[in-house]
Amino acid sequence: MSRILVTGSADGLGRAAADALLSRGHQVVVHARHPQRAKGLDGLVARGADLVVADFTDRDAVRRMATELSEGAPLDAVIHNAGVWSGPAVMPVNVIAPYLLTALLPPPGRLVYLSSSSHFSGRPVLQGVDWQGRSPGSYADSKLYVTALAAMVARLRPGTPSNAVDPGWVPTKMGGPGAPDDLELGHQTQEWLAAGDDPQALTTGGYWYHRQRQQPHPAVHDEAFQDRLRQVLTEEAGVELG
């Protein structure tokens, strides 16, 4: 049995992953951005899930969440699922929050970051990015950055499997009801990477789609780009990732 944090688990892929992991007997920590959203997790909490609440647009709230989790039982895996599609919250939620949690939490056994095929349209450019969320951010750029973050962590922490997952275009609130991909397949890969005992699930530095390792955007494994991203995020978030 593993203890697994799933961020952004009030609905969509995060909720589905948390539900499935609980059903398999794992200890799950679910996350909602505010108390009202957390009420929707009452059913999972009744089944034994622990709950944390933090608005990922608020860096201090992310730091408090990291402190709360650090004082509790160790995490065996973190699924960085929380994400937004558009608006000013894109960079704070999609990039800064997972970076902060990765830097501040005691290293778990495994790390999984939610990417997207949209990352192929992202620009490996870091100048002029509004990390504070004062203006709308580029979803494609944010997913390129977080995919590179997953690869960066794999390089910096060789003993910790760190992978990125493209769940596909699935019919969630974000994807819309007409999305053509399979919702079940959309959350199974991150569960497998977080808790599976298959040798492939224990590899690191991958970009996965439906349990198949894919070739990501060339910038993802560019160590010079990773290092620039690391420097920018260290300066922006005020904490170094080691």
N, C-alpha and C positions, 0 to 999 in steps of 0.2 A: 504494500500500500504506500502510495506517495502522497505528499502534501503539495498541492499545486494551486498557485494563484492564477486566476483568469481575470485580467482587467477588462472592463467594459462588458460585464456579464449580465446586464439587466435585460438584454434582448439580443436577437440576431445570432450570429455565429458564436459569440461569447457565451450566451445563455445555453445554446445547444451543446457546446463543448463542456461547460460546467455540469450540465445535466447528465451527459453521457459518462463523464469521469466519476461523478457521484454514484451512478448506477453500477459502475465497475468496482465500487468499494474504496475508491481513493478519498482522501481528505481534500476538500476543495475550499479555497478562499475566494469568495465572489466579491465583486466590486461594483459599486454604483457611484454616479457623480454627485448625487445629493439625496437627502433622506426620502423625498417623495418617490424618486426612482427606486430606492432601496426597498420600498414596500412591495414592489413587484417581485422581489427575491425571497419573500417570506416562505414560499413553498420549498425552495432549495435549502433555506436555513432550517426549516422544520425537519428536513431530511439529514441534517448534520453539517451543512456548510457553515463556515465562518464568514463574517461580513466585514468589509472595510468600505468606508465612504470617503471620497475625495474628488473634488472638481479638478480635472487635469489641466484646466486653463489657469489654475492658481498654483504657482510653484511652491509656495509655502504649504499648501494643502498636500501636495505630492510628497514634500519632505516629511510632513507629519505622518502621512501614511507609511512611508519607509521606516520611520522610527517605530511606529506601532507594530509593524510586521517584524522588525528586527528584534523587538523585545518578546516576541512570541516564539512558537515552535519553528524550527528551521524549515525552509521551503526546499522541496526537492526539484521543483520546476516552476517557471513563470511563463505564462502565455501572454505576451504583450498584444492583446487583441483590441483594446480601445482605439477608436479612430473616428474621425469625422471627414465628410466628403468635401465640404466647402465652407467658406467663411473665414473670419479672423482666427478661429480656434484651430485651424489646420496644423500649423507648425507647433504650437504649444502642446496639443494633444497627441499628434502623430509622431513627433520627434523629441521634443524637450522632455515630456513626461517619461517615455521609456528610457531615455538616456539617464535622467535623474534616478529612476528606480534601479537601473543597472549599476550605476555608480555608487548608490547609497546602500542598497541591500547587501547583506552577506551573500557571497556568490552561491546561488542554488546549484543543484546538480545539472540542470539543463535550462536552456533559454530558447524561447520560440518567439519570433517577431512576425506580425502579420504584414505582409507585403501585398502587392497587387501587380497584375500585368501592366497597369498604368505606369509602373516605375520605368518601363522602357521609353516612355515619352518624357521622363524627367531630365532635367538639365544638371550636369555635374558642376554647377556654378554656385558659389557660396557668398559672393559679394551681393550686398543689398537685400539679403533675406530678412524679413521681418519676423524674427523669432519670438518677439513679445506678443504678437497677435493684435497689433493695432490696425492692420489692414488684412484683406483676404489673402490667404496663402494658396500656393499651387499644390493640389493633391498629388499630382504626378511627381513633382519634385520631392514632396514629403516622403513618398513611398520609395523613391530612389535613395534618399538619405537613410531611412530606417533599414533598408535592405543592406546598405553599406555598413550601417552600425552593427547589424548581425554578423557580417563577415569580419568586421574590425574586432568584435568581441571574441570571435573564434580564433583570431590571430593572437590577441593579447592574453587570452585565457585558454591555452591549449588543452587543459584538463576539463574544460566545461563545454559540452556540446552546445553550439549556438547556431541556429538555423532560421531562415526566413521562409515563409509559406505564402504562396499565392492561392487563396481559397477558391478562386474562380468568381465569375459574375453570377452570384447566387441571389435568389429571391428573398432578401431580407429587407428591412426598412431602408437601408442604404442602397441596396441593389435594385429595389423596385420589384413589383409583382411579375413583370414580364421577363425577368432575368432568365437566361437560358440554361444556366449550369445547375448541377445537382446540389441541393442544400445539404444533404447528408454527407456527400463527398467533401463539401466545403469545409466541414469542421473536423473530419476524421484525421487528416494529416497532422494537424497541430496536436491532437490528442496522442497520436502515435509517437510523434517526436518528443512529447513531454513525458510519456509514461511507458512506451512500448519497449519490449525486450528484444526485438528484432535487431541484429547487428547493424542494419542500415539506419535504424532509428538512433543509434548511438554515435553516428558520424557527425562531423561538424563542418560549418562553413558552407552549407548547401542552400540552394534556392529551390524549393519544392512545389510541385503542383500535383495533387492527387497521388501522393506517395512516389512520384517520379522526380528525380533530380533533374533540374533544367539549367541551362546556361543563362545567367542574368545579364543585365546591362553591363558593358565592359567596365564602367567606373566602379562597380561594386567590389571587385577584387583588385582594383588599382590601389596599391598601398600608399602612394603619394596622396591620392584623393582621400583615402581613409584618414591619413594623418592630418590633412587640412581640416577635415570634418571634425576630427577629435579635438583639435586646437580651438576651433570656433565654438564647439559645444562646451568645452571646458571653460572658456572665457565667458560664454553666455550664461551657463548654469551655475558657475562658481564652484564646481567640483570636478576633480579629475577622474577619468575612468582608467583604472589600472587592472 
